[in-house]
Amino acid sequence: MIVEVGFLFLISAMVISFMGSLVPLVWSFNKETNLTSLISPIIVLVFLFTLSSLSILIYSFSIDDFSVKYVAQNSNINLPIYYKLSATWGAHEGSLLLWIFLLCSWSLFYILKEKDLSKDITGSILLQIIFFFIAFTVFTSNPFERLLPVVPQNGVDLNPLLQDFAFTIHPPILYLGYAGLAIPFAMSVSSLLQNSVNQDWARRTRPWVLMATGFLTLGITIGSWWAYYELGWGGWWFWDPVENAAFVPWLMAVALIHSLIVSEKRGHFKNWSVLLSILAFSMSLLGTFLVRSGILTSVHAFALDPERGVFLLGIFTYFVIGSLIIFSFKNTNKIPETGYTTTSKEFGFLLNNIFLVILGIAIMFGTLFPLIYEAIFDGKQISVGRPYYDTLIIPFAIGLAFLQVVALFFSWGKTENLSILKALAIYSFLFFIVLVSISYLVFEELYFSSILSLVLFTIILLGNLLSFKQKERSKYLAQIYTKTGSTLAHIGTAFFVLGVGFVSSYSFEREIILSKGQVYELAGNNFKFERIIKESQPNYSADKATFIVENENNSFTLNTEKRFYPSSNQVMSEAGIRPTLIKDYYVTLGEELDTDIWSFRIQIKTLVRWIWFGALLVTIGTFISSRRNFRNRDE
């Protein structure tokens, strides 16, 4: 009975959110009627109903209620309890319920954080989004559907790929980023309808964008880390279609952050900022559509039902086309009193925005092109792979890195003195020579990708450090307070770029066949296959191989496994990884080719951990900036 109560809570949330979503319509006919006071209690009710619904689904997993179809398909009686939590959002229906709950959480946080909600219809627009997603869940993706009268005894099992701690936290954090972009979208549409797109709107919106972007960055980072050690192929980014679907909203959100700075400080780019808020949320909706429609093949894809895709496409069309129509009639053409030149912060931010948006569109085009090609040419298939994306991203990365640094030293309106750029060039050249020399001594070779990454790392790092230079101590301390978040985020990109360049240049990989006791040498390291044993766990059995790795400095043990999950009849590899500051030693167990003869993949990954270190710095910097912006605007 409790399962039906969970579904009833969801239906109740749908009905109440629909009522709240009608407030803008009533307000448009009678602006003297103050119905906005109803929005806050409605959001609280919807939040409580969705929280209760999600809690009941989690409870159903915890007690192995296999009469619930979703539980039976994604759990097993032998599944450890901590994985039953991740199983709750491990497939289509549960992930949607989580998406809805997090969207309700953002909406609740909005009404608690914003001080003046009189005449504010942002919450009502959020309720529209909530209503459509709950309706989609109720009518096409009910997580509480029963399997009666025949009830499975043990359940199918959670996908072995997802039986991992990182996946327990990856979807909630990523969805916090996706759903968080609904806040600036709703604030922009609300301001358009009320003709209040101004500098105050930009000031109020920016911390919300920063917070959502921080969660999106962290979610993508955890997903990259999970793919690195769990999929067994040792890569940190595969240009998978669904990875791209998360990356593109991030690019739009970063562009929006920088555009809102200009809108707040100088009054420029207000229309552009509104458009970017629409694009950022649209790309998050498109990502949702791609993951759940079944039209893309990916390890991340949940649904394989085109009918659901049509429903989601309808939601996407309603919000995107609807908001663009409002934008076309309500955008402001008022020209700010102040102008700017090509040597100004405004122009630097404008170029930054253009680069990010073009890059995002090009990546999304590469993601969707195989579908377009297949539709035009009667089912013929084509793929867009890594060469396209690598060729695409390098020039944009170079341009964005230089813009990021130069814009730090530009002034608003017009820059009169650029002498600091000469000092930056000299310091950067000297530091670059030192780094290149060290790299050559350590690795004995230099490659284009490593040199390029050192150039970008040098100018970003020194540019951000030199931007703190002030003659007056009071101004210097003030800059530390105001720029800590943005500086950390920018320095994080420097470490990220350095990691990418070096892992591309100085990594080694071999597919090998070894019998017990054999040794394989790779890049001065001896990998000795010691033994293989069989292990048994409650929900899987495993072949576990042990390696002894020796080099000039030390020796250590690596264990890699191939697991068999009988409930789902799936085989998974668990990589053996030894992380160090400079290199990761990586071994993956393959197939048994003959008695005690196995295939392996061994890899050495240079500076791969610096990629995630840089991404974490970006995340921390973004959250710091968000907190500071909230405090400044509320003072």
RATA-V943535 format. One record per pair of residues at least 4 apart in sequence whose C-alpha atoms are under 7 Angstrom apart, sorted by the first residue. I is the first residue (numbers start at 0). J is the second residue. Records with the same first field share a line. If there is no record, write none. Layout:
BEGIN
I: J, J
END
This chain:
BEGIN
0: 4
1: 5
2: 6, 55, 143
3: 7
4: 8
5: 9, 51, 52, 55
6: 10, 52, 143
7: 11
8: 12, 48, 49, 51, 52
9: 13, 48, 49, 52
10: 14
11: 15
12: 16, 45, 48, 49
13: 17, 130, 133, 134
14: 18
15: 19, 41, 45
16: 20, 41, 45, 126, 127, 129, 130
17: 21, 126, 127, 130
19: 38, 41, 123, 126
20: 123, 124, 126, 127
21: 25
22: 26, 34, 123
23: 27, 120, 123
24: 28
25: 29
26: 30, 32
33: 118
35: 117, 118, 119, 120
36: 117
37: 41
38: 42, 122, 123
39: 43, 110
40: 44
41: 45
42: 46, 106, 107
43: 47, 107
44: 48
45: 49
46: 50, 100, 103, 104
47: 51
48: 52
49: 53, 100
50: 54, 100
51: 55
52: 56
53: 57, 96
54: 58
55: 59
56: 60, 87
57: 61, 84, 87
58: 62
59: 63, 64
60: 64, 70, 83, 87
61: 80, 83
63: 76
64: 70
65: 70, 71, 150, 151, 154
66: 71, 145, 146, 147, 150
67: 71, 143, 144, 145, 146
68: 72, 144, 145, 146
69: 73, 142, 143
70: 74
71: 151, 154, 155
72: 154, 155, 156
73: 86, 155, 156, 157
74: 78, 83, 86, 154, 155, 156, 157
75: 153, 154, 155, 156
76: 153, 154
77: 537, 538
78: 82, 83, 538
79: 83
82: 86, 162
83: 87
85: 89, 166, 167
86: 157
87: 93
88: 93, 94, 97
89: 93, 94
90: 94, 301
91: 95, 291, 301, 302
92: 96, 140, 141, 142
93: 97, 142
94: 98
95: 99, 136
96: 100
97: 101
98: 102, 174, 178
99: 103, 129, 132, 133
100: 104
101: 105, 175, 178
102: 106, 178
103: 107
104: 108
105: 109, 179
106: 110, 122, 125
107: 111
108: 112
109: 113
120: 124, 189
121: 125, 185, 186, 189
122: 126
123: 127
124: 128, 185
125: 129, 185
126: 130
127: 131
128: 132
129: 133
130: 134
131: 135, 314
132: 136
133: 137
134: 138
135: 139, 140, 310
136: 140, 141
137: 141
139: 307
146: 150
155: 566, 567
156: 566, 567
157: 161, 162
158: 162
159: 571
161: 166
163: 167
164: 168
165: 169, 221, 225
166: 170
168: 172
169: 173, 218, 221, 222
170: 174
171: 175
172: 176, 214, 217, 218
173: 177, 214, 215, 218, 219
174: 178
175: 179, 211, 214
176: 180, 211, 212, 214, 215
177: 215, 283
179: 211
180: 184, 208, 211, 279, 280
181: 185, 280
182: 186, 207
183: 187, 204, 207, 208, 276
184: 188, 276, 277, 280
185: 189
186: 190
187: 191, 273
188: 192, 322
189: 193
190: 194, 195, 196
191: 195, 196, 326, 329, 330
192: 329
194: 329
196: 200, 269
197: 201, 269
198: 202, 262, 263, 266
199: 203, 263
200: 204
201: 205, 259, 262, 263
202: 263, 632
203: 632
204: 208
205: 209, 256, 259
206: 210, 625, 628, 629
207: 211
208: 212, 252, 256
209: 213, 256, 621, 622, 625
210: 214, 621, 622, 625
211: 215
212: 216, 249, 252
213: 217, 618, 621, 622
214: 218
215: 219, 249
216: 220, 618
217: 221, 615, 618
218: 222
219: 223
220: 224, 611, 614
221: 225
222: 226
223: 227, 235, 236
224: 228, 235
225: 229
226: 230, 235
227: 231, 232, 233, 234, 235
228: 233, 574
229: 573, 574
231: 572, 573, 574, 587
238: 242, 243, 385
239: 243, 297
240: 244, 297, 366
241: 245, 286, 290, 297, 299
242: 246
243: 247, 362
244: 286
245: 249, 286
246: 250
247: 251, 282, 359, 363
248: 252, 279, 282, 283
249: 253
250: 254, 355, 359
251: 255, 275, 278, 279, 355, 356
252: 256, 279
253: 257
254: 258, 352, 355
255: 259, 272, 275, 276
256: 260
257: 261, 348
258: 262, 268, 272, 348
259: 263, 272
260: 264
261: 265, 266, 267, 268, 345
262: 266, 267, 268, 269
266: 335
267: 335
268: 272
269: 273
270: 274, 330, 331
271: 275
272: 276
273: 277
274: 278
275: 279
276: 280
277: 281
278: 282
279: 283
280: 284
281: 285, 319
282: 286
283: 287
284: 288, 315
285: 289, 315
286: 290
287: 291
288: 292, 308, 311, 312
289: 293, 294, 295
290: 299, 300, 301
291: 300, 301, 302, 308
292: 302, 303, 304, 305, 307, 308
293: 300, 302, 303, 304, 305
296: 300
304: 308
305: 309
306: 310
307: 311
308: 312
309: 313
310: 314
311: 315
312: 316
313: 317
314: 318
315: 319
316: 320
317: 321
318: 322
319: 323
320: 324
321: 325
322: 326
323: 327
324: 328
325: 329
326: 330
338: 412
339: 343, 345, 412, 413
340: 346, 412, 413
341: 346
342: 346, 409, 413, 414
343: 347, 409, 410, 411, 412, 413, 414
344: 348, 406, 409, 410, 411
345: 349, 411
346: 350
347: 351, 402, 406
348: 352
349: 353
350: 354
351: 355, 399, 402
352: 356
353: 357
354: 358, 395
355: 359
356: 360
357: 361
358: 362
359: 363
360: 364
361: 365
362: 366
363: 367
364: 368
365: 383
367: 371
368: 372
369: 373, 380, 381, 382
370: 374
371: 375
372: 376, 380
373: 377, 378, 379, 380
374: 378
383: 387
385: 389
386: 390
387: 391
388: 392
389: 393
392: 396
393: 397
394: 398
395: 399
396: 400
397: 401
398: 402
399: 403
400: 404, 455, 459
401: 405
402: 406
403: 407
404: 458, 459, 462, 463
405: 409
407: 466
408: 466
409: 414
410: 414
418: 422
419: 423
420: 424
421: 425
422: 426
423: 427, 462
424: 428
425: 429
426: 430
427: 431, 457, 458, 461
428: 432
429: 433
430: 434, 457
431: 435, 453, 454, 457
432: 436
433: 437
434: 438
435: 439
436: 440
437: 441
438: 442
439: 443, 444, 445
445: 449, 450
446: 450, 504
447: 451
448: 452, 500, 504
449: 453, 500, 501, 504
450: 454
451: 455
452: 456, 496, 497, 500
453: 457, 497
454: 458
455: 459, 493
456: 460, 493, 494, 496, 497
457: 461
458: 462
459: 463, 490, 493
460: 464, 490, 493
461: 465
462: 466
463: 486
467: 475, 478
468: 475
469: 474, 475
471: 475
472: 476
473: 477
474: 478
475: 479
476: 480
477: 481
478: 482
479: 483
482: 486
483: 487
484: 488, 620, 621, 623, 624
485: 489, 620, 621, 624
486: 490
487: 491, 616, 617, 620
488: 492, 616, 617, 618, 620, 621
489: 493, 617
490: 494
491: 495, 613, 614, 616, 617
492: 496, 613, 614, 617
493: 497
494: 498, 609, 610, 613
495: 499, 609, 610, 613, 614
496: 500
497: 501
498: 502, 606, 607, 609, 610
499: 503, 610
500: 504
501: 505, 605, 606
502: 506, 604, 605, 606, 607
505: 605
506: 603, 604, 605
507: 602, 603, 604
508: 601, 602, 603
509: 600, 601, 602
510: 599, 600, 601
511: 598, 599, 600
512: 596, 597, 598, 599
513: 517, 528, 596, 597, 598
514: 595, 596, 597
515: 528, 529, 530, 595
516: 527, 528, 529
517: 527, 528
518: 525, 526, 527, 528
519: 525, 526, 527
520: 524, 525, 526
521: 525
523: 550
524: 548, 549, 550
525: 548, 549, 550
526: 546, 547, 548, 549
527: 546, 547, 548
528: 545, 546, 547
529: 545, 546, 547
530: 544, 545
531: 542, 543, 544, 545
532: 542, 543, 544
533: 541, 542, 543
534: 540, 541, 542
535: 539, 540, 541
536: 540
538: 564
539: 562, 563, 564, 565
540: 562, 563, 564
541: 560, 561, 562, 563
542: 560, 561, 562
543: 558, 559, 560, 561
544: 558, 559, 560
545: 556, 557, 558, 559
546: 556, 557, 558
547: 554, 555, 556, 557
548: 554, 555, 556
549: 553, 554, 555
550: 554
557: 575, 576, 577
558: 575
559: 573, 574, 575, 586, 587, 588
560: 572, 573, 574, 588
561: 570, 571, 572, 573, 588
562: 570, 571, 572
563: 569, 570, 571
564: 568, 569, 570
565: 569
572: 587, 588
573: 587
574: 585, 586, 587
575: 585, 586, 587
576: 583, 584, 585, 586
577: 583, 584, 585
578: 582, 583, 584
579: 583
581: 605, 606
582: 603, 604, 605, 606
583: 603, 604, 605
584: 602, 603, 604
585: 601, 602, 603
586: 599, 600, 601, 602
587: 599, 600, 601
588: 598, 599, 600
589: 597, 598, 599
590: 597, 598
591: 596, 597, 598
592: 596, 597
608: 612
609: 613
610: 614
611: 615
612: 616
613: 617
614: 618
615: 619
616: 620
617: 621
618: 622
619: 623
620: 624
621: 625
622: 626
623: 627
624: 628
625: 629
626: 630
627: 631
628: 632
629: 633
630: 634
END
